[in-house]
Amino acid sequence: MRRSYVYKAFERFWHWAQAILIMFLAFSGFEIHGSVSFFGFENAVKYHNIAAYAFLILIAFAIFWHLTTGEWRQYIPTYKNIKAQLDYYLFGIFKNAPHPVKKTVLSKLNPLQKLTYFCLKILVIPVTVTSGLLYMFYRYPQKYGVEALNIHSLEIVALVHTAAAFILAAFIITHLYLITTGRTITSNLKAMLTGYEDLEEENGKAEEEKIVEEVTEEISSI
């Protein structure tokens, strides 16, 4: 095993800030829907909106960071080894089987993680944000005579926003479980707190070049 610096400082800040904001948005959203009572409806709406703006700012910084560092390549989905990874989660993990995909600094995510995060980034989060903005600025366009953007009903917008929010909440719950499936029950948590993780030794430069080649092929196939 070799101790490697896997998760950079901003990456860890973005991860934890995003997790906290999503959980707070879910909790305050449940109160707005009347499922729980803690802040009171008006405060819940106010805090939900403030958290939503903070989430938007975080997304903007995260997009900039991923584009400028090239880390966006980590999320390019691939079908290679996806069945092996699925078999591991369904069966192998209960038999103490080894992870089918080796984690490296250049390839931090397994195929299922790549596919899940890719869908979150290009579909679920954009739908959540867009429907949330439509909900927040309901009838805002008409004040300036933009009739083409008229929204006749909030019902569909609210349903879409709620459905996307439930998917995000389900992801967080699943993610919390999968945190415990690392080399040890706390190794993934410690890695995301410190940035450092014990990774299996790579087979020298040839192995590293092979990973770079695979990532390049995935990018070219898009």
C-alpha positions as CSV (number, residue, x, y, z in Angstrom):
1,M,0.0,0.0,0.0
2,R,1.1,3.5,-0.6
3,R,-0.2,6.7,1.1
4,S,-1.3,9.1,-1.6
5,Y,-2.8,12.6,-1.7
6,V,-6.0,11.8,-3.5
7,Y,-8.5,14.6,-2.6
8,K,-7.3,18.2,-2.9
9,A,-8.4,20.9,-0.4
10,F,-11.1,22.5,-2.5
11,E,-12.4,19.1,-3.6
12,R,-12.9,18.2,0.1
13,F,-14.4,21.6,0.9
14,W,-16.8,21.3,-2.1
15,H,-17.8,17.8,-1.1
16,W,-18.6,18.6,2.5
17,A,-20.2,22.0,1.8
18,Q,-22.4,20.3,-0.9
19,A,-23.4,17.5,1.4
20,I,-24.4,19.9,4.2
21,L,-26.3,22.2,1.8
22,I,-28.2,19.3,0.2
23,M,-29.2,17.9,3.6
24,F,-30.2,21.3,4.9
25,L,-32.2,22.0,1.7
26,A,-33.9,18.6,2.0
27,F,-34.8,19.2,5.7
28,S,-36.1,22.8,5.1
29,G,-37.9,21.5,2.0
30,F,-39.6,18.9,4.1
31,E,-40.8,21.6,6.5
32,I,-42.1,23.7,3.6
33,H,-44.1,20.7,2.5
34,G,-45.4,20.3,6.1
35,S,-43.7,17.0,6.7
36,V,-41.7,18.3,9.7
37,S,-41.9,21.3,12.0
38,F,-38.8,23.0,13.3
39,F,-38.1,26.5,11.9
40,G,-41.7,27.5,11.1
41,F,-43.0,27.8,7.6
42,E,-41.8,31.4,6.9
43,N,-38.3,30.8,8.3
44,A,-38.1,27.5,6.5
45,V,-38.8,29.2,3.2
46,K,-36.3,32.0,3.9
47,Y,-33.5,29.6,5.0
48,H,-34.3,27.3,2.1
49,N,-33.8,30.2,-0.3
50,I,-30.6,31.3,1.3
51,A,-29.2,27.8,1.2
52,A,-30.2,27.6,-2.5
53,Y,-28.2,30.7,-3.3
54,A,-25.2,29.3,-1.4
55,F,-25.6,26.1,-3.4
56,L,-25.6,28.0,-6.7
57,I,-22.4,29.9,-5.7
58,L,-20.8,26.6,-4.7
59,I,-21.8,25.0,-8.0
60,A,-20.2,28.0,-9.9
61,F,-16.9,27.6,-8.0
62,A,-17.0,23.8,-8.5
63,I,-17.5,24.1,-12.2
64,F,-14.6,26.5,-12.5
65,W,-12.4,24.3,-10.4
66,H,-13.2,21.1,-12.3
67,L,-12.6,22.8,-15.7
68,T,-9.3,24.5,-14.7
69,T,-7.9,21.4,-13.0
70,G,-9.1,18.8,-15.5
71,E,-10.8,16.9,-12.7
72,W,-14.0,16.8,-14.8
73,R,-12.4,13.8,-16.6
74,Q,-12.9,11.8,-13.4
75,Y,-16.7,11.8,-14.1
76,I,-16.6,10.6,-17.7
77,P,-18.9,7.4,-17.6
78,T,-17.6,4.1,-18.9
79,Y,-19.2,0.7,-19.2
80,K,-15.9,-1.1,-18.7
81,N,-16.0,-3.2,-15.5
82,I,-19.5,-1.9,-14.7
83,K,-20.9,-5.5,-14.3
84,A,-18.0,-6.5,-12.1
85,Q,-18.6,-3.5,-9.9
86,L,-22.4,-4.2,-9.7
87,D,-21.6,-7.8,-8.8
88,Y,-19.3,-6.6,-6.1
89,Y,-21.9,-4.4,-4.5
90,L,-24.7,-7.0,-4.8
91,F,-22.7,-10.1,-3.8
92,G,-18.9,-9.7,-3.4
93,I,-19.0,-7.1,-0.7
94,F,-20.8,-9.6,1.6
95,K,-18.1,-12.2,0.9
96,N,-15.2,-9.9,1.6
97,A,-14.2,-10.0,-2.1
98,P,-11.6,-7.6,-3.3
99,H,-12.7,-4.4,-5.1
100,P,-12.8,-5.1,-8.8
101,V,-11.5,-1.7,-9.8
102,K,-8.3,-0.3,-8.4
103,K,-8.5,3.3,-7.2
104,T,-5.7,5.6,-8.3
105,V,-5.1,9.4,-8.1
106,L,-5.9,9.6,-11.8
107,S,-9.0,7.4,-11.5
108,K,-10.7,7.9,-8.2
109,L,-14.2,6.6,-9.1
110,N,-15.4,3.1,-10.0
111,P,-17.6,2.7,-13.1
112,L,-20.9,2.9,-11.1
113,Q,-19.7,6.0,-9.3
114,K,-18.8,7.7,-12.6
115,L,-22.2,6.9,-14.1
116,T,-24.1,8.0,-11.0
117,Y,-22.1,11.3,-10.6
118,F,-22.4,12.0,-14.3
119,C,-26.2,11.7,-14.1
120,L,-26.3,13.9,-11.0
121,K,-24.2,16.6,-12.6
122,I,-25.9,16.8,-16.0
123,L,-29.5,15.9,-15.1
124,V,-30.6,15.8,-11.5
125,I,-28.8,18.8,-10.1
126,P,-29.6,21.0,-13.1
127,V,-33.3,20.0,-13.0
128,T,-33.3,20.7,-9.2
129,V,-31.7,24.1,-9.6
130,T,-33.8,25.1,-12.6
131,S,-37.2,24.1,-11.1
132,G,-36.1,25.8,-7.8
133,L,-35.4,29.0,-9.6
134,L,-38.7,28.8,-11.5
135,Y,-40.4,28.3,-8.2
136,M,-38.6,31.2,-6.5
137,F,-39.2,33.6,-9.3
138,Y,-42.8,32.6,-10.1
139,R,-44.4,35.3,-12.2
140,Y,-41.3,37.4,-11.9
141,P,-40.9,37.6,-15.7
142,Q,-44.4,39.2,-16.1
143,K,-43.4,42.2,-14.1
144,Y,-41.2,43.1,-17.1
145,G,-43.6,42.0,-19.8
146,V,-41.8,38.7,-20.8
147,E,-45.1,36.9,-21.6
148,A,-43.3,34.1,-23.4
149,L,-42.0,32.9,-20.0
150,N,-45.4,32.9,-18.4
151,I,-45.9,30.1,-15.9
152,H,-49.5,29.1,-15.6
153,S,-49.2,26.7,-12.7
154,L,-46.6,25.9,-10.0
155,E,-47.9,22.4,-9.6
156,I,-45.7,20.7,-12.3
157,V,-42.7,22.8,-11.3
158,A,-43.2,21.8,-7.6
159,L,-43.6,18.1,-8.5
160,V,-40.4,18.1,-10.7
161,H,-38.5,20.0,-8.0
162,T,-39.7,17.6,-5.3
163,A,-38.9,14.5,-7.3
164,A,-35.4,15.7,-8.1
165,A,-34.9,16.6,-4.5
166,F,-36.0,13.1,-3.4
167,I,-33.4,11.6,-5.9
168,L,-30.7,13.8,-4.3
169,A,-31.8,12.7,-0.8
170,A,-31.7,9.0,-1.9
171,F,-28.3,9.6,-3.3
172,I,-27.1,11.0,0.0
173,I,-28.5,8.1,2.0
174,T,-26.9,5.5,-0.4
175,H,-23.6,7.5,-0.3
176,L,-23.5,7.4,3.5
177,Y,-23.8,3.6,3.3
178,L,-21.1,3.3,0.6
179,I,-18.7,5.4,2.7
180,T,-18.4,2.3,4.9
181,T,-17.4,0.0,2.0
182,G,-13.8,1.1,1.6
183,R,-10.7,-0.8,2.6
184,T,-11.8,-0.4,6.2
185,I,-15.1,0.9,7.5
186,T,-13.7,4.4,8.0
187,S,-11.0,4.6,5.3
188,N,-13.2,6.5,2.8
189,L,-14.3,9.0,5.5
190,K,-10.8,9.7,6.6
191,A,-9.6,10.1,3.0
192,M,-12.3,12.8,2.4
193,L,-11.4,14.5,5.7
194,T,-7.6,14.5,5.3
195,G,-7.2,14.1,1.5
196,Y,-4.8,11.2,2.0
197,E,-5.7,7.5,1.3
198,D,-3.7,4.3,1.3
199,L,-3.8,3.0,-2.3
200,E,-2.6,-0.3,-3.7
201,E,0.8,0.0,-5.3
202,E,0.7,0.6,-9.0
203,N,2.9,-1.5,-11.2
204,G,5.2,1.3,-12.0
205,K,5.0,3.8,-14.8
206,A,3.5,1.4,-17.3
207,E,0.4,1.1,-15.1
208,E,0.1,4.9,-14.8
209,E,0.5,5.3,-18.6
210,K,-2.2,2.6,-19.1
211,I,-4.7,4.6,-17.0
212,V,-3.9,7.8,-18.8
213,E,-4.5,6.0,-22.1
214,E,-7.8,4.6,-20.9
215,V,-9.0,8.1,-19.8
216,T,-7.9,9.5,-23.1
217,E,-9.9,6.8,-25.0
218,E,-13.0,7.6,-22.9
219,I,-12.7,11.3,-23.7
220,S,-12.2,10.5,-27.4
221,S,-15.3,8.3,-27.5
222,I,-17.6,11.1,-26.3
